[in-house]
Amino acid sequence: MESRKYGRTYHFPFSPGTTSDDRIQHDYWHYLSQMQDVVHTEKLDGENNCLNKYGVFARSHAAPTTSPWTSHLRQRWEAIKHDLGDLELFGENIYAIHSIEYQQIAHHFYVFAVRHHDQWLSWDEVCFYAAAFDFPVVPILWRGNPIKDELLFKQSVLALTQQQSAFASIDVQTKNVCTIEGVVSRDANGFGLQELGQHVFKYVRKCHVKTDEHWTRNWKRARLIYEHKNTIP
């Protein structure tokens, strides 16, 4: 059995939420300025999961995951496994609450990428296959021809980071409304497997992780929108 993990998404140099093992794409503007179509999506606070013909995988892909917060995905996989073929669906699994609790989610899994053999598919293809397998995609913040001035581009990304989540984000510690965890910017066109670091970049807010090593012992399931008595408008 062979299953290849997603790989690391490089941070923008102005992303404050980097850790010691994160990678920064200092040449991001060289690559981004050549793109004709860019999509900014909301970075959700969840676990990167992959569904392919071999099973449901967490980050490592060493073996299919058996975590309790992926049970819903493993049930879905049983229904679609014979239709996946060589497609691999990557998404944010927000079934378990991490540092942000979302008040208005209708689903627990949001697709952000699809891989086919050695190719990352275009954003339009991501949306097509997500819909074909009855999954939503992560919230789209903006799409279009990128601003050709680096400073203005940076300012536009920073402006997006100051808004609340499309799913009404609450800080788990303070219980107050908080901004989105971050922004993922990708080339809307498809690209090769080894070119991820040249076509996808992210901004993550400072101190975004508020869980510790005991998180998995006391995790809680994220409630769907209809389970909240008082939803945030």
Residue, then its C-alpha position, 0 to 999 in steps of 0.5 A: m500500500e502506498s499513500r503519500k502525504y500532503g506535504r508542508t504548505y509554505h508560509f508567507p514571510f509576513s505570516p506571524g504564526t510560524t513555528s520552528d519546523d515550518r517552512i517560509q517561502h521567501d520567494y513567494w512574490h516571484y511565483l505569485s506574480q506570474m499567476q493569472d488566477v489566485v484563490h484565497t480560502e479560509k484556513l480552518d482549525g482542524e486536522n488535515n485528512c486524506l481520503n483515497k482508495y487505501g483509506v482515511f489518512a491523517r498527516s503522516h500517511a504511514a497507515p490509515t488513521t483510527s482516531p475517534w474524530t475520524s470515525h465519521l470520515r471512515q464511514r463516508w469512505e466505506a460508501i465512496k471507496h470504490d469510486l475514488g479510483d486514483l483521486e485523493l481528496f484532502g480536507e480539513n476535518i473539524y469534527a474535533i474542536h481545537s483552538i477555535e470552536y465554529q458556531q455555524i458549521a453544517h459539515h465536519f469535513y471541508v475539501f481544499a485540494v485534490r490530487h491525481h497521480d502526480q498532479w494537484l488539480s485546479w481549483d475548479e476541479v477541486c470544487f467539481y470532485a468535492a461536489a461529486f462526492d458530496f463534500p463542501v469546499v473550504p470557504i472562499l475569501w476571494r478569487g481573481n487576478p492577483i494585485k501586481d504590487e507586492l505591498l498592496f497584495k500583502q495589505s489585501v491578505l492582511a485585511l482578510t485575516q482580520q475578519q471573523s470566520a465564515f462559520a462564526s469563530i469563537d476562541v476556546q479559551t476566552k469564549n469570545v469572537c475571534t478572527i479566522e485562523g489564517v488564509v491559504s492562497r493558491d494558484a487556481n490552475g493545476f500544478g505538479l506534485q513537487e511544485l506545491g511550495q511554489h503554488v500554495f502559501k499561507y498566513v497563520r495568525k500568531c499563537h494560533v495553537k491553544t491546545d497541549e499534548h493532552w488534547t487527544r484525551n479530552w477532545k470534544r465534538a464540534r456541534l453542527i449549526y442545528e445543535h446550537k441553541n443560540t447561533i451568532p448572526 
